[in-house]
Every structure is written in C-alpha cells, then in structure tokens.
Amino acid sequence: MAQKKLVRFAELNTFNNVLQFPQDVKGKWRDYFKNEQPITLELACGKGEYALGLGRLYPEHNFIGVDIKGNRLWAGAKKALHEKLDHVAFLRAQIEQLHQYFAPGEVSGIWITFPDPQLRFSKAKKRLTHPRFLRIYQQVLKPGGIIHLKTDSPNLHRFTKEVLEMYQCPVLKDTDDLYKEATLPEELKIKTYYESLDIAESNRIHYVSFQLPSVLAGEAKDLELKEAIRYELD
C-alpha cells in the first residue's frame, strides 16, 4: 500500500489539473481556467466524485475539489483528465487556508459532501459547518453564494441547523430524508463513495443549503453555541 501511494504521489506531480499548495493563485483562477466562468468548490472532496459529477452536469461552470490528501485527489484528477473535463481541477490544501488561495468573492458556491461529522463534543470546531469555518468561507464566497451540505449523519445535520439558526444564516432548503423527495435536481442525485458506505447507518441522507449573512456573529457567539451543544455525547 505504501508503494502504491508513492507511485500515485509521483504521478500526481505530473497532472496539470492538480495544484499542490500553489503560490500566487489568489484572484487569478480565471487565468488558470482561461475563462471567467463561476467557480464552485467541493471541500474535503476525497476522490472528487461531486466535483466530477457537477462538472459533467454544468460544463459552463468551473469546479475545484479541495482536499489535503493527495492519494485521494489522484483518483479524481486522473478521471477528470481521462474524461477531458478541463473545467474541473483539484487543489491540495488545508480548508482553513482557503483565503490564501481565493480572493474575496472569487468563489460562487461551496459543496460539503459527506465530511467527517466529528461527533465528539471536543472536536466540534472541526465540523465543516462550525462558525469557525463559515467565517473562512465568507472570506472567499461571493455575496449570496450558496453552501450545500449533504450528509448521512443526523448529528451533523442537527448541529448545522442549530448553527444556522443561531448565526442567522438564511436556509434555502432542508430535508432529513433527501431521496424521499418527489423530484430532485440532478446535482442532488450525485453519490459519493462515502455515501455508499452508509457509515452512520441512518439509512437516509440529510441535506441543507444556505447562505451567509452579510455580517456573521463574532467569536463571542461561539460560547453560546458551545453551551447549546455541551450535552452531546463525548
């Protein structure tokens, strides 16, 4: 397995659709894609199934899968090259450092698909819908940009709704059983590898889409959130 990873990392370095901790790309993505199409991110993308799926559906948009693990990015990047999806790219970077790679308003939308729910109370700040991350997204997302969360974790879904209410984030759609909806847009039918595992054993998919307010409450509000979720199991 270690040898396979080494081979993949070596090959990853040759992929022109993968940027690993790049310098001087902030505000210059139109030069990279050679167009001015909107940019949508898939965060903690793993193998990039959602970035690829969205890329197939919307050739008039640009998509970037973001993850820190190059071994996972390799799979999505290789598939994008094979399918000649020139408007799909991958960024190897920490999500906490998005503001180093994107200028204010350079991102049009964000998808968070089946992230680690970080169920322990002590790790709440690592949840990708924690206000710590919302403040990061606000630095790069254009006003009115939509954030999507798709998860099989009822705990993460419940936590996210609590955050959205406390921080006054407009909710556009919310469901705790996505595939029971009478009709679904094609983008919500995309399935990732982690979705197929049904790790949470909930037998249902939760989905919420929302926007950020023009001003997000500061870190003092985070203390209220901490108290509100204090009785989660640790």
KESETI-473554 format. One record per atom (N, C-alpha, C, O): residue in three letters; x, y, z. Coordinates in steps of 0.05 Angstrom, whole numbers, plus 32768, in hexadecimal, padded with zeros to 4 digits. Layout:
AlaXYZ...
END
This chain:
Met80107FE88000Met800080008000Met801180198000Met800B802C7FF2Ala802780198010Ala803880308011Ala804580357FF6Ala8048804C7FEDGln804D80207FE8Gln805980227FCEGln8045802E7FBAGln804D803F7FA9Lys802C80257FBBLys801780307FAALys8014804E7FAELys8011805D7F9BLys801480577FC7Lys801280737FCDLys802980837FC1Lys802580997FB7Leu804080787FC3Leu805880867FB8Leu805580897F9ALeu805C809E7F8FVal804B80757F8DVal804780767F70Val8032808B7F69Val8036809A7F56Arg801D808B7F79Arg8008809F7F73Arg801180BB7F78Arg800B80CD7F68Phe802080C07F8DPhe802A80DA7F93Phe803D80E47F7CPhe803C80FB7F75Ala804D80D27F72Ala805F80D97F5CAla804F80E07F44Ala805580F37F36Glu803A80D17F3EGlu802980D67F27Glu801A80F07F2BGlu801580FF7F18Leu801180F57F44Leu8002810D7F4ALeu801281267F42Leu8006813A7F39Asn802C81257F46Asn803D813C7F3FAsn803D81427F22Asn804681587F1AThr8035812F7F11Thr803581347EF4Thr8019813D7EE9Thr801781447ED2Phe8005813C7EFBPhe7FEA81447EF2Phe7FE781627EF0Phe7FED81717F03Asn7FDF816C7ED9Asn7FDC81897ED6Asn7FC181937EE1Asn7FBD81AC7EE1Asn7FB181817EEBAsn7F97818A7EF8Asn7F9881897F16Asn7F84818B7F23Val7FB081867F21Val7FB481857F3EVal7FC8819A7F46Val7FDE819C7F3CLeu7FC081AB7F59Leu7FD281BF7F64Leu7FD681B87F82Leu7FC381B77F91Gln7FEF81B47F89Gln7FF681AC7FA4Gln800381C47FB3Gln801A81CC7FADPhe7FF581CE7FC6Phe7FFE81E57FD6Phe800A81FB7FC4Phe802082047FC8Pro7FFB82037FB0Pro800682167F9CPro800A82327FA7Pro7FFE823A7FBBGln801D82407F9BGln8023825C7FA2Gln8016826E7F8DGln801682677F75Asp800D82857F95Asp8005829A7F83Asp7FEE82917F70Asp7FEE82977F58Val7FD982847F7BVal7FC1827E7F6BVal7FA9828E7F74Val7F9582907F66Lys7FAC829A7F8BLys7F9582AA7F96Lys7F8D82C07F83Lys7F9D82D17F7BGly7F7382C07F7BGly7F6982D47F68Gly7F7182CF7F4BGly7F6B82E07F3ALys7F7E82B87F45Lys7F8782B37F2ALys7F7C82997F1ELys7F88828F7F0BTrp7F67828F7F29Trp7F5C82767F1FTrp7F5182787F03Trp7F5182647EF4Arg7F4982907EFBArg7F3F82937EDFArg7F56828E7ECCArg7F5282857EB5Asp7F6F82957ED4Asp7F86828F7EC3Asp7F8C82727EC1Asp7F9382677EACTyr7F8882647ED8Tyr7F8D82477ED8Tyr7F7882397EC6Tyr7F8082287EB5Phe7F5F823F7EC9Phe7F4A82327EB9Phe7F47823E7E9DPhe7F3B82327E8BLys7F5382557E99Lys7F5282637E80Lys7F35826A7E78Lys7F2D826A7E61Asn7F2582717E8DAsn7F0A827B7E89Asn7F0182897EA2Asn7F10828A7EB6Glu7EEA82957EA1Glu7EE082A47EB8Glu7EC682977EC3Glu7EB682A57ECFGln7EC4827D7EBFGln7EAC826F7EC9Gln7EAD826D7EE8Gln7EC2826E7EF4Pro7E95826B7EF4Pro7E9482697F11Pro7EA382517F1BPro7EA5823D7F0EIle7EAE82547F34Ile7EBD823E7F40Ile7EAE82337F58Ile7EA682427F6AThr7EAB82197F59Thr7E9E820B7F6FThr7EB381F87F7BThr7EC181EA7F6DLeu7EB481F77F96Leu7EC781E67FA4Leu7EB881CD7FB0Leu7EA181CF7FB9Glu7EC681B77FAFGlu7EBE819F7FBFGlu7ED3819C7FD5Glu7EEA81977FCFLeu7ECB81A07FEELeu7EDE819F8004Leu7EE181838010Leu7ECD81748011Ala7EF9817D8019Ala7EFE81618023Ala7EF4814E800EAla7EE5813B8014Cys7EFD81527FF5Cys7EF181447FDECys7EF881277FDCCys7EEA81187FCEGly7F0D811E7FEAGly7F1481027FE7Gly7F1C80FB7FCAGly7F2E81077FBFLys7F0D80E97FBELys7F1380E27FA2Lys7F0580F47F8ELys7F0680F07F76Gly7EF781087F98Gly7EEC811D7F87Gly7ED481157F77Gly7ECE81207F62Glu7EC481037F82Glu7EAC80FA7F73Glu7E9981107F6DGlu7E8D81127F58Tyr7E9681237F81Tyr7E8381387F7CTyr7E8E814D7F69Tyr7E7F81577F58Ala7EA781547F6BAla7EB381677F58Ala7EB0815B7F3BAla7EAA816A7F28Leu7EB681427F38Leu7EB381357F1ELeu7E9681347F15Leu7E90813A7EFEGly7E84812C7F27Gly7E68812B7F1FGly7E5D81467F17Gly7E4E81487F04Leu7E63815A7F27Leu7E5A81757F20Leu7E67817F7F06Leu7E5A818C7EF6Gly7E8081777F02Gly7E8D817F7EE9Gly7E8081737ED0Gly7E7E81807EBBArg7E76815A7ED3Arg7E68814E7EBDArg7E4D815B7EB7Arg7E45815E7EA1Leu7E4081647ECDLeu7E2681717ECALeu7E27818D7EC0Leu7E1681967EB2Tyr7E3C819C7EC9Tyr7E3E81B87EC3Tyr7E5881C07EB6Tyr7E6A81CA7EC3Pro7E5B81BB7E9CPro7E7481C17E8FPro7E7A81DF7E8DPro7E9081E87E86Glu7E6581F07E93Glu7E68820D7E92Glu7E7282187EACGlu7E7482317EAFHis7E7982077EC0His7E84820F7EDAHis7E9F82027EDEHis7EA681EE7ED1Asn7EAF820E7EF0Asn7EC882027EF8Asn7EC481F57F14Asn7EB682007F25Phe7ED281DF7F19Phe7ED081D17F32Phe7EEC81C97F3DPhe7EFD81C17F2DIle7EEF81CD7F57Ile7F0881C67F63Ile7F0481B57F7CIle7EF681BD7F8FGly7F0F819D7F7CGly7F0D818C7F93Gly7F2581927FA5Gly7F3C81937F9CVal7F1F81967FBFVal7F34819E7FD2Val7F3781887FE7Val7F24817F7FF4Asp7F50817E7FEBAsp7F55816A8000Asp7F73816C8006Asp7F8381757FF6Ile7F7A8162801DIle7F9681638025Ile7FA48149801EIle7FBD8147801DLys7F9581348018Lys7FA081198014Lys7FA481147FF6Lys7F91810F7FE7Gly7FBD81167FEDGly7FC381127FD1Gly7FBC80F77FC6Gly7FB580F57FAFAsn7FBE80E27FD7Asn7FB780C77FCDAsn7F9A80C67FC4Asn7F9480B77FB1Arg7F8980D47FD2Arg7F6C80D57FCAArg7F6880E67FB1Arg7F5A80DE7F9FLeu7F7580FD7FB0Leu7F72810F7F99Leu7F7B81027F7FLeu7F7081077F6ATrp7F8E80F07F81Trp7F9980E27F6ATrp7F8280D57F5ATrp7F8280D77F41Ala7F7080C87F68Ala7F5A80B97F5AAla7F4880CC7F4AAla7F4280C77F33Gly7F4080E27F57Gly7F2E80F57F49Gly7F3C81037F33Gly7F3181077F1DAla7F55810B7F38Ala7F64811A7F23Ala7F6981087F0BAla7F6781127EF4Lys7F6F80EF7F0FLys7F7480DD7EF9Lys7F5B80D97EE8Lys7F5C80D87ECFLys7F4480D77EF5Lys7F2B80D37EE7Lys7F2480ED7ED7Lys7F1B80EB7EC1Ala7F2981047EE3Ala7F23811D7ED5Ala7F3481207EBCAla7F2A81287EA7Leu7F4D81187EBELeu7F5F81187EA6Leu7F5581057E91Leu7F54810B7E79His7F4D80ED7E9AHis7F4380D97E87His7F2A80E27E78His7F2780DC7E61Glu7F1980F07E87Glu7F0080F97E7BGlu7F0281157E6EGlu7EEF81207E63Lys7F1A81207E6FLys7F20813A7E63Lys7F0E81507E6ELys7F0381617E60Leu7F0A814F7E89Leu7EFB81637E97Leu7F0E817A7E9FLeu7F18817C7EB5Asp7F13818B7E8BAsp7F2781A07E8FAsp7F1E81B57EA3Asp7F2E81C57EADHis7F0481B67EA9His7EF981C97EBCHis7EF781BE7ED8His7EEB81CA7EEAVal7F0381A77EDDVal7F04819B7EF8Val7F2281987F00Val7F32818D7EF2Ala7F2881A47F17Ala7F4481A37F21Ala7F43819B7F3EAla7F2E81997F4BPhe7F5B81967F49Phe7F5E818D7F65Phe7F74819E7F72Phe7F8981A37F67Leu7F6E81A57F8BLeu7F8081B57F9BLeu7F8781A67FB4Leu7F76819F7FC4Arg7FA181A17FB7Arg7FAA81947FD0Arg7FB181AA7FE4Arg7FC581B87FE0Ala7FA181AC7FF9Ala7FA581C2800CAla7F9481BC8024Ala7F8181AC8024Gln7F9981CB803AGln7F8981CA8052Gln7F7081DC804DGln7F7381F28043Ile7F5981D38055Ile7F4181E38053Ile7F4381FD8063Ile7F398212805BGlu7F5181FB8079Glu7F558213808AGlu7F648229807CGlu7F6482408085Gln7F7182228066Gln7F8282368058Gln7F76823F803DGln7F848249802CLeu7F5C823A803ALeu7F4F82428020Leu7F54825F8019Leu7F5882658001His7F558270802DHis7F58828D8027His7F748293801BHis7F7882A88010Gln7F868280801EGln7FA182848012Gln7FA0827D7FF4Gln7FB382857FE5Tyr7F8B826F7FEBTyr7F8A82667FCFTyr7F7482737FBETyr7F7582727FA6Phe7F6182807FCCPhe7F4B828C7FBEPhe7F4782A97FC8Phe7F4882AE7FE0Ala7F4182BB7FB5Ala7F3C82D77FBCAla7F1F82DA7FC6Ala7F0F82C87FC0Pro7F1882EF7FD4Pro7EFC82F47FDCPro7EEA82F37FC3Pro7EEE83017FB0Gly7ED482E37FC5Gly7EC182E27FB0Gly7EC982D17F98Gly7EBA82D07F84Glu7EE082C47F9AGlu7EEA82B47F83Glu7EDB82997F81Glu7EDC828C7F6CVal7ECF82907F97Val7EC082777F97Val7EA2827C7F96Val7E98828D7FA5Ser7E95826D7F85Ser7E7882717F81Ser7E67825F7F93Ser7E5082667F9AGly7E7182477F99Gly7E6282347FA9Gly7E75821F7FB6Gly7E8B821C7FADIle7E6A82127FCAIle7E7A81FE7FD9Ile7E6981E67FDEIle7E5281E87FE7Trp7E7481CF7FD9Trp7E6881B57FE0Trp7E7881A77FF6Trp7E9181A57FF3Ile7E6B819E800BIle7E77818E8020Ile7E6981738020Ile7E5281718029Thr7E76815F8015Thr7E6881468010Thr7E74812F8022Thr7E8B8128801EPhe7E6581268034Phe7E6C81108046Phe7E8781148053Phe7E9881038052Pro7E89812A8061Pro7EA2812F8070Pro7EA2811E808APro7E8E81138092Asp7EBA811C8096Asp7EBB811080B0Asp7EAA812080C3Asp7EAF813880C7Pro7E96811480D0Pro7E84812380E1Pro7E90812C80FCPro7E84813C810AGln7EA881228102Gln7EB6812A811AGln7EA281298132Gln7E9C813E813ELeu7E9981128139Leu7E83810E814CLeu7E8981168168Leu7E78811D8178Arg7EA281148170Arg7EA9811A818CArg7EA681388191Arg7EAE81498181Phe7E9B813F81A8Phe7E97815B81AFPhe7EB1816A81AEPhe7EB1818281A7Ser7EC6815E81B7Ser7EE0816B81B8Ser7EEB8172819CSer7EFE8182819ALys7EDF81668187Lys7EE9816C816CLys7ED5817C815CLys7ED6817D8143Ala7EC281898169Ala7EAD8198815BAla7EB881AD8148Ala7EAD81B18133Lys7ECE81B98150Lys7EDA81CE813FLys7EE581C48125Lys7EEB81D48113Lys7EE881AA8123Lys7EF2819E810ALys7EDB819880F6Lys7EE1819080DFArg7EC2819B80FFArg7EAC819680ECArg7EAC81AC80D7Arg7EAF81C480DELeu7EA881A480BELeu7EAB81B880A9Leu7E9481CC80A7Leu7E9581DD8096Thr7E8081C980B8Thr7E6B81DD80B9Thr7E6C81EC80D4Thr7E5A81FB80DBHis7E8281E980E3His7E8681F980FBHis7E8B821680F2His7E97821A80DDPro7E8282298102Pro7E86824680FAPro7EA3824D80F5Pro7EA9826080E7Arg7EB6823E8101Arg7ED2824380FBArg7ED7824080DDArg7EE7824F80D1Phe7ECB822B80D1Phe7ECE822780B4Phe7EBC823A80A4Phe7EC48243808FLeu7EA4824080AELeu7E93825380A0Leu7EA1826E809CLeu7E9E827A8087Arg7EB0827680AFArg7EBF828F80ADArg7ED5828D8097Arg7EDA82A18089Ile7EE082768094Ile7EF48271807FIle7EE682738064Ile7EF0827F8051Tyr7ECF82658062Tyr7EC082658048Tyr7EB882828041Tyr7EB982898029Gln7EB082918055Gln7EA782AC8050Gln7EBD82BE8043Gln7EB782D18035Gln7ED682B78048Gln7EEC82C6803DGln7EF082C2801FGln7EFC82D28012Val7EE582AC8014Val7EEA82A57FF8Val7ED082A47FE8Val7ED082A67FCFLeu7EB982A07FF6Leu7EA0829C7FE8Leu7E9382B67FE0Leu7E9382C97FEFLys7E8882B77FC8Lys7E7B82CF7FBFLys7E6182D47FCFLys7E5682C07FD8Pro7E5882EC7FD2Pro7E3F82F17FE0Pro7E2882E27FD3Pro7E2582E37FBBGly7E1982D47FE3Gly7E0382C47FD9Gly7E0B82A87FD0Gly7DFA82997FC7Gly7E2582A27FD1Gly7E2E82877FC9Gly7E2182727FDBGly7E1D82767FF2Ile7E1C825B7FCFIle7E0E82457FDEIle7E2282307FE8Ile7E3482287FD9Ile7E1E82288000Ile7E2D8211800CIle7E1A81FA800FIle7E0481FC8019His7E2381E28006His7E1481CA8007His7E2181B6801AHis7E3981B28019Leu7E1181AA802BLeu7E1B8194803CLeu7E0A817B8036Leu7DF2817C8037Lys7E1881658030Lys7E0B814C802BLys7E198138803DLys7E318134803CThr7E0A812A804FThr7E1681198063Thr7E038102806AThr7DEB81058068Asp7E0E80EC8074Asp7DFE80D7807FAsp7DFE80D8809DAsp7DF380C680AASer7E0A80ED80A8Ser7E0B80EF80C5Ser7DF5810180D0Ser7DF5811980CCPro7DE280F580DEPro7DCC810680EAPro7DD8811A80FEPro7DCC812F8102Asn7DED8113810BAsn7DFA8124811FAsn7E05813D8112Asn7E028154811CLeu7E13813A80FCLeu7E1F815080EELeu7E09816280E2Leu7E0B817A80E2His7DF4815580D8His7DDE816480CCHis7DD0817580E2His7DCA818C80DEArg7DCC816980F9Arg7DBF81778110Arg7DD1818E8119Arg7DC781A4811EPhe7DEB8189811CPhe7DFE819D8124Phe7DFE81B58111Phe7DFD81CC8119Thr7DFE81AE80F7Thr7DFF81C380E3Thr7DE681D580E4Thr7DE881ED80E2Lys7DCF81C880E8Lys7DB681D880EALys7DB781EB8102Lys7DAD82018101Glu7DC381E18117Glu7DC581F2812FGlu7DD8820A812AGlu7DD282208132Val7DED8205811CVal7E00821A8115Val7DF1822F8103Val7DF482478107Leu7DE3822580EFLeu7DD6823780DCLeu7DC1824980EALeu7DBF826080E3Glu7DB3823E80FDGlu7DA0824D810CGlu7DAD8262811EGlu7DA68279811EMet7DC28259812CMet7DCF826B813FMet7DDE82828131Met7DDF8298813CTyr7DE8827D8119Tyr7DF88291810BTyr7DE9829E80F5Tyr7DF482AC80E4Gln7DCF829980F4Gln7DBC82A680E2Gln7DC482A380C5Gln7DC682B680B6Cys7DCA828A80BDCys7DD1828480A2Cys7DB7827C8093Cys7DA98269809CPro7DB08289807DPro7D988281806FPro7D9982648064Pro7DAC825D8056Val7D858255806BVal7D8482398061Val7D7282388048Val7D5C82428048Leu7D7D822C8033Leu7D6E822A801ALeu7D5F82108017Leu7D488210800DLys7D6B81FA8021Lys7D5E81E08020Lys7D6981CF8036Lys7D8081D0803CAsp7D5781BF8042Asp7D5F81AE8058Asp7D4E81958058Asp7D3581968058Thr7D5B817E8058Thr7D4C81658059Thr7D5D81508068Thr7D75814F8065Asp7D4F813F8077Asp7D5E812A8086Asp7D5A810F8078Asp7D6280FA8082Asp7D4F810F805FAsp7D4C80F68050Asp7D4B80FE8032Asp7D3680FD8026Leu7D6281048028Leu7D648110800DLeu7D5781007FF7Leu7D48810A7FE7Tyr7D5C80E67FF7Tyr7D5280D57FE1Tyr7D3580CE7FE3Tyr7D2B80BF7FD2Lys7D2780D87FF7Lys7D0A80D57FF8Lys7CFC80ED7FEBLys7CE380ED7FE8Glu7D0C81007FE2Glu7D0081177FD4Glu7CF4810E7FBAGlu7CFE80FC7FADAla7CDE811A7FB3Ala7CCF81127F9AAla7CE181167F81Ala7CE281057F70Thr7CEE812D7F80Thr7D0081337F6AThr7D1A813E7F75Thr7D1A814C7F89Leu7D3081377F68Leu7D4A81407F70Leu7D59814C7F58Leu7D5881407F43Pro7D6681627F5BPro7D78816C7F46Pro7D8F81587F42Pro7D97814A7F55Glu7D9981567F2AGlu7DAE81437F24Glu7DC681457F37Glu7DD381317F3DGlu7DCC815E7F3FGlu7DE481617F50Glu7DE281547F6BGlu7DF6814D7F77Leu7DC981507F74Leu7DC581427F8ELeu7DC481247F8BLeu7DC381167FA0Lys7DC5811A7F73Lys7DC580FD7F6FLys7DE280F27F6ELys7DE580DA7F6DIle7DF581037F6DIle7E1180FA7F6CIle7E1880EC7F86Ile7E1180F67F9CLys7E2480D57F84Lys7E2B80C67F9CLys7E4980C27F9ELys7E5780BD7F8AThr7E5380C57FB6Thr7E7080C27FBBThr7E7580A67FC7Thr7E6380977FCFTyr7E8F809F7FC7Tyr7E9780857FD2Tyr7E8F80837FEFTyr7E85806E7FF8Tyr7E9280997FFETyr7E8C8098801BTyr7E6E80968020Tyr7E65808A8033Glu7E5E80A1800DGlu7E41809E8010Glu7E3A8080800EGlu7E298077801DSer7E4680727FFCSer7E4080567FF8Ser7E4780458010Ser7E3B802F8014Leu7E59804E8020Leu7E61803F8038Leu7E4C8040804ELeu7E4B802E805FAsp7E3C8056804EAsp7E28805A8063Asp7E348056807FAsp7E2A8046808FIle7E4A80648084Ile7E588061809DIle7E47806780B5Ile7E49805A80CAAla7E35807A80B3Ala7E24808280CAAla7E0E806E80CEAla7E00806F80E3Glu7E09805C80BBGlu7DF4804880BDGlu7DD9805580C2Glu7DC8804A80D1Ser7DD5806C80B6Ser7DBC807A80BASer7DA7807380A4Ser7D8F807980A8Asn7DB08067808FAsn7D9E805F8079Asn7D908077806DAsn7D7B80748060Arg7D9B808F8070Arg7D8F80A68064Arg7DA580BC8060Arg7DB980BC806EIle7DA080CD804DIle7DB380E28047Ile7DA780FD804FIle7D9081038048His7DB6810D805DHis7DAD81278066His7DBA813C8054His7DD18139804BTyr7DAB8151804ETyr7DB58166803CTyr7DAB81818046Tyr7D938184804DVal7DBC81948045Val7DB481B0804BVal7DC581C2803AVal7DDD81BF8037Ser7DB881D6802ESer7DC681EB801FSer7DC08206802CSer7DAA820B8036Phe7DD48217802DPhe7DD18230803BPhe7DE482458030Phe7DF682408021Gln7DDF825E8039Gln7DF082748033Gln7DFB8280804DGln7DF2827A8062Leu7E0F8291804ALeu7E1A829F8061Leu7E1082BB8062Leu7E0C82C8804EPro7E0B82C5807BPro7E0382E1807DPro7E1A82F38076Pro7E3182EB8076Ser7E13830D8070Ser7E29831F8069Ser7E3C83238080Ser7E548327807CVal7E3283208099Val7E44832180B0Val7E3E830980C2Val7E27830580CALeu7E5282F880C6Leu7E4F82E080D6Leu7E5882E780F3Leu7E6C82F380F8Ala7E4882DE8106Ala7E4E82E38122Ala7E6A82DB8129Ala7E7582C7811EGly7E7782EA813BGly7E9382E58142Gly7E9782CD8155Gly7E8482BF815BGlu7EB082CA815DGlu7EB782B2816DGlu7EA982B28188Glu7EA7829D8195Ala7EA082C98192Ala7E9282C981ACAla7E7982B881AAAla7E7182AC81BELys7E6D82B88192Lys7E5582A7818ELys7E5B828A8190Lys7E4A82798196Asp7E748283818AAsp7E7C8267818BAsp7E7A825B81A7Asp7E76824381A9Leu7E7C826B81BBLeu7E79826181D6Leu7E5C825881DBLeu7E58824581E9Glu7E49826781CFGlu7E2D825F81D2Glu7E29824481C3Glu7E1B823381CDLeu7E35824281ACLeu7E338228819ELeu7E3E821281AELeu7E3381FC81AFLys7E55821681BALys7E62820181CALys7E5081F881E0Lys7E4E81E081E6Glu7E43820B81EDGlu7E3082048203Glu7E1981F581F8Glu7E0F81E28205Ala7E0F81FC81E0Ala7DF881F081D5Ala7DFC81D281CEAla7DEA81C281CEIle7E1581CC81C7Ile7E1B81B081BFIle7E2B81A181D5Ile7E35818B81D0Arg7E2E81AD81ECArg7E3E81A28201Arg7E3681858208Arg7E4781758210Tyr7E1D817E8206Tyr7E138164820FTyr7E14814F81FATyr7E08813A81FCGlu7E22815581E4Glu7E27814081D0Glu7E39812A81DDGlu7E48813081F0Leu7E36811281D4Leu7E4780FD81DELeu7E64810181D6Leu7E69810981BFAsp7E7780FE81E8Asp7E93810181E2Asp7EA180E681E5Asp7EBA80E481E1
END
